[in-house]
Amino acid sequence: VQLVESGGGSVQAGGSLRLSCADSGFTSTNRCMAWLRQAPGKEREAVAIIETDGSTAYADSVKGRFTISKDSAKDTLYLLMNSLKPEDTGRYYCAAARIRFCLPLYLSRPDFDYWGQGTQVNVSS
């Protein structure tokens, strides 16, 4: 399984970015997928999760600003990030697990099977 993120970059506060994650080799129909981020000096945290059936959950810090979605036909996961803040700066990772349901547990304990290399997001004030 390979997960490849793209779409990161530098943006001013209040701006938007859309991250993409293309997956290949993932044959399981049960897939819980997520976006996580790691800021310098901080632990990696889950920011958005989408289950097999499309149910979603978000970290409190991004609710109302970020939207996770997936295009199953294209095997691509997205994260639309609006109203970006400097505290959103970090490296964003795509992750996947071969389970049907992972909420709410994985929001606080992200024990995913597969990880991408990440894409950097920098938000300036």
N, C-alpha and C positions, 0 to 999 in steps of 0.2 A: 504494500500500500504506500502510495506517495501522495503527500499533500503539499501543494505549492501555492503560497500566498503571493498576492500582488496588490498594488493600489496604495501603498503607503507613500508618505511624503511629508513635506512641510507646509503648514497652513497657519494663518492667523486665527486668533481666538474668534469664535463666532462662525467660522467657516465649516465646510463639510468635506468629507472624504468617503469614498466607497471602497472597501476592501473586498477582494475576491480570493477564493481558495478553490483550486481545481484539484479534484481527487482522482486518482487512477488506481486500479487494482483492488478496489474495495468491492467485493462480491456479495457481502452480506446485505440482505434486505433490511435487517435491523441496524439502524445507525443513529446514534445520538451524536450530534456534532456541536461544536462550540467555538467561540472566539475567547481567547484569554489574552491578558497583557501583563507585561512586567516592566515596571518603572525602575530606574536606577536606584539600587539600595533597598528595593522592596521585593516581597515575594510575588510570584506569579499568581494572578487572580482571574477567575472566570468572569467575563463581563456579559456574555449572552450565550444561551444554549437553545438548541432546537431539537426536539425529539423526532422519532420516526414519523409520527402522525402529524407533525407540524406544530405541536405545542411548544411554546417559547417561555423563557424566563430571563430576567435581566438582573444584574447587580443594581442595587439601589442608586449607585452613583451615576448610572447611565440611563435609567428609566426615563422614557419620554424623549430621549435624544438619539438613542441608537436603535436600529432595527435589524434583526437577524432574519435572513431568508435563505431559501435554497431553490435551485433549479435542478430537479432530479434528472431531467432529460440531458442536461449539460454536465451533470455531476459537479456542480459548482455551488459553493456556499458563499454568501455575501454578508457584509456588515456595512450598513449605511450609518454614517456617523454625522449627525448635525449638531449645530451649536457647540462646537468643540471648545474645550477649555484647556488651559496650560496643563492642568493636572491629568489630562487624558494622554499626555506624552508618554511614550513607551514603545516597547516592541510587542507587536500583536501576533499571536500564534493561532493557527487553525488546529483543531484537534478532533479526533473521532473515536467513538467506542462502538463495539459490536453488540450493543444491547438496545432493546426497543425503548425502554423507559429509563431515564436517568435523573429525572427531576423529582424532588428538589435537591437530592443528595449531592449531585455533581456540581451544583452551584457553589457549594462550600468545600467540597472534597472532590476536585476534578481528577479522577483516576482514569484518564483516557488511554486507549491502546496505541493510538498513532498521533504523531505530532508533525507539523510543518517546521520549517526553519525560521519562520517569522518575517514580518515586514515592519519597518520602523515608521512611527508616526511622531512628528514633532509639531507641537502647537505653541506658537509664540503669543505673548500678550501684547 
